[in-house]
């Protein structure tokens, strides 16, 4: 290549060049083919000095951003192969319900607290990523107050969660909400701590068909 035409006069001896005298870069990643250890990097991927794609994981869940369907998962969450929170686990051959810890309501009402949104946003993202999953949203209370009041309150709280998830894009046909009042406690109602555990919303996975 004549110096008068060479646009890259400092190219080392032996390096393959194009018609302008510059090192060839077949995959267009900015790393010359002569030192590119990953010569077929897809267009647009960020690469290191050797031309290999840099694997980023913004939420630190162990799933690369390039395939992470839930890129904002909170630290410590168990995730599946596409980076979404694992909603259901199997124990003793049965799919266990998921207690939505952190999903709370205003006292005596069905209005969600703002702190609940981050939990439900993750649930929505996971349901959107797994469109085959159908769920029952089950509301529960402790024994404080009348049975009629608790039955209504548990139902309305379950409905509030269903409405929120629908607003986030989850198809309403994939969800059903039910209130169980105080009838399914998971702890004693004799203590404040036990009653707090009994006031909860659960997700239960449904098997196919109409819930």
Residue pairs with C-beta under 8 A, 6 or more apart in sequence:
1 17
1 21
3 9
5 20
5 21
6 20
6 21
7 20
7 21
7 22
8 17
8 20
8 21
8 22
8 23
9 21
11 17
11 21
11 22
11 23
14 34
15 23
15 32
15 34
16 23
16 24
16 33
16 34
17 23
17 24
18 24
23 32
23 33
23 34
24 32
24 33
24 34
25 31
25 32
25 33
25 36
26 33
26 36
26 39
26 40
27 36
27 38
27 39
27 40
27 41
27 42
27 43
27 51
28 43
29 36
29 41
29 45
29 47
29 51
30 47
31 47
31 49
31 50
31 51
33 39
35 50
35 51
36 50
36 51
37 50
37 51
37 52
38 47
38 50
38 51
38 52
38 53
39 51
41 47
41 51
41 52
41 53
42 53
45 53
45 54
45 66
46 53
46 54
46 56
47 53
47 54
48 54
55 64
55 66
56 64
56 65
56 66
57 63
57 64
57 65
57 68
58 65
58 68
58 71
58 72
59 68
59 70
59 71
59 72
59 73
59 74
59 75
59 83
60 75
61 68
61 73
61 77
61 79
61 83
62 79
63 79
63 81
63 82
63 83
65 71
67 82
67 83
68 82
68 83
69 82
69 83
69 84
69 125
69 129
70 79
70 82
70 83
70 84
70 85
70 122
70 125
70 126
70 129
71 83
72 121
72 122
72 125
73 79
73 83
73 84
73 85
73 122
74 118
74 122
77 85
77 122
78 85
78 86
79 85
79 86
80 86
82 129
84 125
84 126
84 129
84 130
85 122
85 123
85 125
85 126
86 126
87 98
87 123
87 126
87 127
87 133
87 203
87 205
88 95
88 96
88 97
88 98
88 203
88 205
89 95
89 96
90 96
95 205
97 138
97 202
97 203
97 204
97 205
98 202
98 203
98 204
99 186
99 200
99 201
99 202
100 119
100 120
100 123
100 161
100 200
100 201
100 202
100 203
101 119
101 200
102 115
102 116
102 118
102 119
103 112
103 116
103 119
103 120
103 161
103 201
104 112
104 113
104 115
104 116
105 111
105 112
105 113
105 116
105 157
105 160
106 113
108 153
110 153
110 156
110 157
110 159
110 160
111 160
112 120
112 160
112 161
112 164
117 164
120 161
120 164
120 165
120 168
121 168
123 165
123 203
124 164
124 165
124 168
124 169
124 170
125 168
127 133
127 135
127 165
127 170
127 174
128 168
128 169
128 170
131 171
131 174
133 174
133 205
134 174
134 175
134 205
134 206
134 207
134 208
134 211
135 174
135 175
135 176
135 203
135 204
135 205
135 206
135 211
136 175
136 176
136 177
136 178
136 203
136 204
136 206
136 211
137 158
137 159
137 161
137 162
137 165
137 175
137 176
137 177
137 178
137 201
137 202
137 203
138 158
138 177
138 178
138 179
138 180
138 184
138 201
138 202
138 203
138 204
139 153
139 154
139 155
139 156
139 157
139 158
139 159
139 161
139 177
139 178
139 179
139 180
139 201
140 154
140 179
140 180
140 181
140 182
140 184
140 185
140 198
140 199
140 200
140 201
140 202
141 150
141 153
141 154
141 181
141 182
141 198
141 199
142 150
142 182
142 185
142 189
142 194
142 195
142 196
142 198
142 199
143 150
143 182
143 185
143 189
143 195
143 198
144 150
144 195
145 153
147 181
147 182
150 181
150 182
151 179
151 181
152 179
153 179
153 181
154 179
154 180
154 181
155 177
155 178
155 179
156 179
157 179
157 201
158 177
158 178
158 179
158 201
159 177
161 177
161 201
162 172
162 175
162 176
162 177
165 175
166 172
166 175
175 211
176 206
176 211
182 189
182 198
185 194
185 198
186 197
186 198
186 200
187 193
187 194
187 195
187 197
187 198
188 194
189 195
189 198
